[in-house]
Amino acid sequence: MKPQVRADDLLPLATVGIRSRPLRAALSTLGIAIGIAAIVAVLGITRSSQADLLSQIDRLGTDLLTVANGTRVGGDEAELPEHAAVGVARTPGVQQVTATAGVPHVQVFRTDHVPEYRGGGIEVRATEPSLLGTLDGQLTTGVFLNDATSRYPVAVLGHAAASALGIIRVDPGTRIWVGGHWFSVAGILRPLELAPEVDRAVLIGLPVAAEYFAYDGHPTRLYVRTDTARTATVAGLLGRATNPIEPGSVTVSRPSDALASRLIVADSTTSLLLGLGAVALLVGGVGIANMMVIAVLERRTEIGLRRALGAARRHIAVQFLTESLLLSALGGVAGTLLATAITYAVATYRGWQALIPATGVWAGLAAALVIGVAAGLYPATRAARLNPTDALRAS
């Protein structure tokens, strides 16, 4: 009758090395744990980040287009026609359009006691009252411009501009010094992810811009809200609708594409970090293999004694292979727990919903087991081939 090793005896035998040298075992599994943690954490953080970006895109919409003045064939800066918004509004698929214009060489200060050379960083932008609706924006406090206030020195601050000026709330006495004139502050906008140039600007009406700052009536940027299903088609028509004479001098863009491009950057970064995690896994496998080889050399007497008592070669091989698998499994579980903690910490800090991909977890654990088999195969084979007589003589 061939000797057998019962399953309930295999685990105590396979854990002899781990229990006798716990520090060495812990250090050997560290590489596996780091590799698994890197892989699962990268996948979890990436998935959480991408989900947040996709929710932003869904919330903000992909139906907003911007039209700006580009350059002519000779390289000169082009100018949008005065009635560009009228032509755009007539384009099929366009739901809303708002004309805005940057007002150059106008500085903004909190008071009139700040020297002019200290200015800069805050843009003045003239706009129609419909801008808030076109951008689907909201106010933190106060009210937006209307047909009446657009004719008077009244301003609305973008969120970043308000922060730069140190204004956090609006009351009847709140005012700013704009280009040598006092402007009352009517409201402060909430952050606009799709229109950062508005976020950094002081908004005034088109009529008061013409009266105070010699605005010539030519817009520099149009914001266009379209039918979502026809956004791509409308984008192809806006050049000619904006400037029929020089359609090539018009720049049309979709702000949500900037958010979508971050997904591509995240994917490329994820690939790099996954590669580093794979390297850590490989290093961990080498560490386990090294430990197992040393264990075989140190336990030659034990191996020889077991062979002399009737243990077959396969029993010795299974014992050491199981020990290697246990080390890898411990590293895989520790790495998964560490990755989960890291993912939740990063997601909580960034305000994301934490997502741990199940496929990433199972793939990481499977990779750890494969590494364990590969790392333990040679030491197990070497242990099984030891001659009992030679092993006992060496002791």
C-alpha positions in Angstrom: 0.0 0.0 0.0 1.4 3.3 -1.0 1.9 5.8 1.8 -0.6 8.7 1.8 -0.6 12.2 3.4 -4.0 13.2 4.7 -5.3 16.7 3.9 -5.6 17.6 7.5 -1.9 16.8 8.0 -0.7 18.7 5.0 -1.5 22.2 6.4 0.5 21.7 9.6 3.4 20.3 7.6 3.3 23.1 5.1 3.3 25.8 7.8 6.3 24.5 9.7 8.6 26.9 8.0 6.2 29.8 8.3 5.6 29.2 12.0 9.2 28.7 12.9 10.5 31.8 11.1 7.6 34.3 11.0 9.7 37.3 10.3 11.3 35.8 7.3 7.9 34.7 6.0 6.5 38.1 6.5 9.4 39.7 4.6 9.0 37.2 1.8 5.3 37.9 1.4 5.9 41.7 1.4 6.8 41.8 -2.3 3.6 39.9 -3.2 1.6 42.2 -0.9 3.0 45.4 -2.4 2.5 44.1 -6.0 -1.1 43.1 -5.4 -1.8 46.3 -3.5 -0.4 48.4 -6.3 -2.5 46.5 -8.9 -5.8 46.6 -7.1 -5.3 50.1 -5.7 -4.5 51.5 -9.1 -7.5 49.8 -10.6 -9.7 50.9 -7.8 -8.6 54.6 -7.8 -8.7 54.7 -11.6 -12.3 53.3 -11.6 -13.4 55.7 -8.9 -11.8 58.7 -10.7 -13.3 57.7 -14.1 -16.7 57.2 -12.5 -16.5 60.7 -11.0 -15.4 62.2 -14.4 -18.3 60.4 -16.2 -20.8 61.7 -13.7 -19.4 65.2 -14.2 -19.8 64.8 -18.0 -23.3 63.5 -17.5 -24.2 66.3 -15.1 -22.7 69.1 -17.1 -23.8 67.7 -20.5 -22.0 67.3 -23.8 -24.3 69.7 -25.6 -22.3 72.9 -24.9 -20.2 74.3 -27.7 -18.0 77.4 -27.7 -17.2 79.6 -30.7 -14.2 81.8 -30.6 -12.2 84.0 -33.0 -9.4 82.1 -34.6 -6.7 83.2 -37.0 -6.8 84.1 -40.7 -4.7 82.4 -43.4 -2.0 84.9 -43.0 -1.8 84.4 -39.2 -3.6 87.5 -38.2 -6.1 87.3 -35.4 -9.6 87.1 -36.9 -12.6 89.0 -35.6 -16.1 87.7 -35.1 -18.9 89.7 -36.9 -21.1 91.9 -34.7 -24.2 89.8 -35.5 -22.5 86.4 -35.2 -24.9 85.3 -32.5 -27.9 86.0 -34.7 -26.5 83.7 -37.4 -25.7 80.9 -34.9 -29.2 81.2 -33.3 -30.8 80.4 -36.7 -28.8 77.2 -37.1 -30.9 74.0 -36.8 -30.3 72.2 -33.6 -29.2 75.3 -31.6 -31.3 75.9 -28.5 -29.5 78.8 -26.9 -26.7 81.2 -27.8 -25.0 83.9 -25.8 -22.4 86.4 -27.0 -19.6 87.5 -24.7 -16.5 89.6 -25.3 -13.3 90.1 -23.4 -12.6 93.8 -22.5 -8.9 94.3 -22.8 -6.7 96.7 -20.8 -9.2 97.0 -17.9 -7.9 96.2 -14.5 -10.0 95.1 -11.5 -9.3 96.0 -7.8 -11.1 95.6 -4.5 -10.6 99.4 -3.8 -9.4 102.5 -5.7 -6.3 102.7 -3.4 -4.4 99.8 -5.1 -1.7 101.0 -7.5 -2.4 100.0 -11.1 0.9 98.1 -11.5 -0.4 95.7 -8.8 -3.3 94.5 -11.1 -3.6 91.5 -13.3 -5.1 88.0 -13.3 -8.8 89.0 -13.4 -10.4 89.5 -16.8 -13.4 91.7 -17.5 -15.9 90.1 -19.8 -19.0 91.7 -21.3 -21.9 89.4 -21.7 -25.6 89.1 -22.5 -28.0 88.4 -19.6 -28.7 84.9 -21.0 -25.2 83.6 -20.2 -26.3 82.0 -16.9 -29.1 80.0 -18.6 -26.8 79.0 -21.6 -24.1 77.7 -19.3 -26.6 76.1 -16.9 -24.8 78.0 -14.1 -25.9 78.8 -10.6 -25.2 81.6 -8.2 -23.6 81.3 -4.8 -25.2 84.5 -3.7 -27.0 87.5 -5.2 -28.6 87.8 -8.7 -27.3 87.7 -12.2 -27.4 90.5 -14.8 -30.7 91.4 -16.5 -31.7 93.7 -19.3 -31.9 96.6 -16.8 -28.7 96.2 -14.8 -26.7 95.5 -18.0 -27.0 99.2 -18.7 -25.5 100.3 -15.4 -22.2 99.8 -13.6 -23.2 96.4 -12.1 -21.0 93.3 -12.1 -21.3 89.6 -11.3 -18.1 87.8 -10.2 -16.9 84.4 -11.3 -16.1 82.1 -8.4 -12.3 82.3 -8.8 -12.5 86.1 -9.4 -14.5 86.5 -6.2 -11.9 84.5 -4.3 -9.1 86.6 -5.7 -10.8 89.8 -4.7 -11.6 88.4 -1.2 -15.4 88.7 -1.6 -17.4 85.9 -0.2 -20.9 87.5 0.1 -22.8 90.3 -1.5 -24.7 93.1 0.2 -26.0 96.5 -1.0 -22.6 98.2 -0.3 -20.4 95.6 -2.0 -18.5 97.2 -4.9 -15.3 96.9 -6.9 -13.1 99.3 -8.8 -13.2 98.4 -12.5 -11.1 100.4 -15.0 -11.4 103.6 -13.0 -15.1 103.2 -12.2 -17.0 101.9 -9.2 -19.2 98.8 -10.0 -21.8 97.4 -7.6 -21.5 93.6 -7.2 -24.8 91.9 -7.8 -23.8 88.3 -7.4 -21.2 85.6 -7.3 -21.3 82.5 -9.5 -20.7 78.9 -8.5 -17.7 77.2 -10.1 -18.2 76.5 -13.8 -16.2 73.5 -14.9 -16.9 73.9 -18.6 -16.2 77.7 -18.7 -13.1 78.4 -16.6 -12.6 81.7 -18.4 -16.0 82.9 -17.0 -15.0 81.5 -13.6 -12.0 83.9 -13.5 -13.8 86.9 -14.9 -15.8 89.9 -13.8 -19.0 90.0 -15.9 -20.6 93.2 -17.0 -23.3 94.1 -19.5 -22.6 94.8 -23.1 -24.2 98.3 -23.1 -22.1 99.5 -20.1 -19.0 98.0 -21.7 -19.6 100.1 -24.8 -20.3 103.2 -22.7 -17.4 102.9 -20.3 -14.7 101.0 -22.1 -15.4 101.6 -25.8 -16.5 98.1 -26.6 -17.0 97.9 -30.4 -19.7 95.3 -30.5 -17.6 92.4 -31.8 -17.9 89.3 -29.6 -14.9 87.2 -28.9 -16.6 84.0 -27.6 -20.1 82.5 -28.1 -21.6 79.9 -25.9 -24.0 77.6 -27.7 -26.3 75.1 -26.2 -27.5 72.5 -28.7 -29.8 69.6 -29.0 -27.7 66.8 -27.5 -28.4 64.3 -30.4 -27.3 66.9 -32.9 -24.3 68.4 -31.2 -21.7 67.0 -33.6 -23.7 68.1 -36.6 -24.2 71.6 -35.2 -20.5 71.9 -34.5 -19.8 71.4 -38.2 -22.2 74.1 -39.2 -21.1 76.8 -36.7 -18.1 78.1 -38.6 -20.1 79.2 -41.6 -23.1 80.3 -39.5 -20.8 82.5 -37.4 -18.7 84.1 -40.2 -20.0 83.2 -43.7 -17.2 85.2 -45.3 -14.3 83.5 -43.5 -15.6 80.3 -41.8 -12.1 78.9 -41.5 -11.2 81.7 -39.1 -13.7 80.5 -36.5 -12.7 78.0 -33.8 -15.4 75.7 -32.5 -14.8 73.4 -29.5 -16.8 71.3 -27.1 -15.6 72.0 -23.5 -16.7 68.5 -22.3 -14.0 67.0 -24.5 -11.4 68.3 -22.0 -13.0 66.2 -19.3 -13.2 63.2 -21.6 -9.5 63.6 -22.5 -8.7 63.1 -18.8 -10.1 59.6 -19.1 -7.5 58.8 -21.8 -4.7 60.3 -19.7 -5.9 58.2 -16.7 -5.9 55.0 -18.8 -2.3 55.6 -19.9 -1.2 56.3 -16.4 -3.0 53.2 -15.2 -1.1 51.0 -17.7 2.2 52.4 -16.4 1.3 51.8 -12.7 0.0 48.3 -13.5 3.4 47.6 -15.0 5.1 48.7 -11.9 2.8 46.5 -9.8 3.6 43.5 -12.0 7.3 44.2 -11.4 6.7 44.2 -7.7 4.8 40.9 -8.0 7.8 39.4 -9.9 10.2 40.6 -7.2 7.9 39.1 -4.6 7.9 35.8 -6.4 11.7 35.8 -6.5 11.8 36.5 -2.8 9.5 33.6 -2.1 11.6 31.3 -4.3 14.7 32.4 -2.5 13.2 31.7 0.9 12.0 28.2 -0.2 15.4 27.3 -1.6 17.0 28.3 1.8 14.3 26.4 3.6 15.1 23.2 1.6 18.8 23.5 2.5 18.0 24.2 6.2 15.5 21.4 6.5 17.5 18.6 4.8 17.5 16.5 8.0 13.7 16.8 8.3 13.3 15.8 4.6 15.7 12.9 5.0 13.9 11.7 8.1 10.5 11.8 6.5 11.8 10.0 3.4 13.3 7.3 5.7 10.0 6.9 7.4 8.2 6.2 4.1 7.2 9.6 2.7 7.3 9.6 -1.1 8.9 12.2 -3.2 5.5 13.6 -4.2 4.7 14.1 -0.5 7.8 16.2 0.0 7.1 18.2 -3.2 3.5 18.9 -2.3 4.5 20.0 1.2 6.9 22.7 -0.1 4.7 23.7 -2.9 1.8 24.2 -0.5 4.0 26.3 1.7 4.9 28.5 -1.3 1.2 28.8 -2.2 0.4 29.8 1.4 3.0 32.5 1.4 1.7 33.9 -1.9 -1.9 33.7 -0.7 -1.1 35.5 2.5 0.6 38.2 0.5 -2.3 38.4 -1.9 -4.9 38.8 0.9 -2.7 41.4 2.7 -2.2 43.3 -0.5 -5.9 43.3 -1.3 -6.8 44.6 2.2 -4.2 47.3 1.9 -5.4 48.3 -1.6 -9.0 48.6 -0.4 -7.9 50.9 2.5 -5.9 53.0 0.1 -8.7 53.3 -2.4 -11.3 54.3 0.2 -8.9 56.8 1.7 -8.1 58.5 -1.7 -11.8 58.4 -2.8 -13.0 59.9 0.5 -10.3 62.6 0.3 -11.2 63.5 -3.3 -15.0 63.2 -2.8 -15.4 60.2 -5.1 -17.5 57.1 -4.7 -15.0 54.3 -3.9 -15.2 51.5 -6.4 -13.1 48.3 -6.0 -13.4 46.3 -9.3 -14.1 42.6 -8.4 -12.3 41.5 -11.5 -9.1 43.3 -10.4 -9.3 41.7 -7.0 -9.7 38.1 -8.3 -7.2 38.7 -11.1 -4.7 39.9 -8.5 -5.3 36.9 -6.2 -5.0 34.5 -9.1 -1.7 36.2 -10.1 -0.4 35.8 -6.6 -1.2 32.0 -6.6 0.4 31.6 -10.0 3.5 33.4 -8.7 3.4 31.1 -5.7 3.3 28.0 -7.8 6.1 29.2 -10.1 8.2 30.3 -7.1 7.8 27.0 -5.3 8.1 24.6 -8.2 11.9 24.5 -8.3 12.4 24.3 -4.5 9.7 21.6 -4.2 11.3 19.6 -6.9 14.8 20.0 -5.4 13.4 18.9 -2.0 11.7 15.8 -3.5 15.0 14.7 -5.2 17.0 14.7 -2.1 18.4 11.2 -1.3 17.4 10.2 2.3 20.8 8.7 3.1 22.7 11.8 1.9 20.3 14.2 3.7 20.7 12.3 7.0 24.4 12.0 6.6 24.7 15.8 6.0 23.0 16.4 9.3 
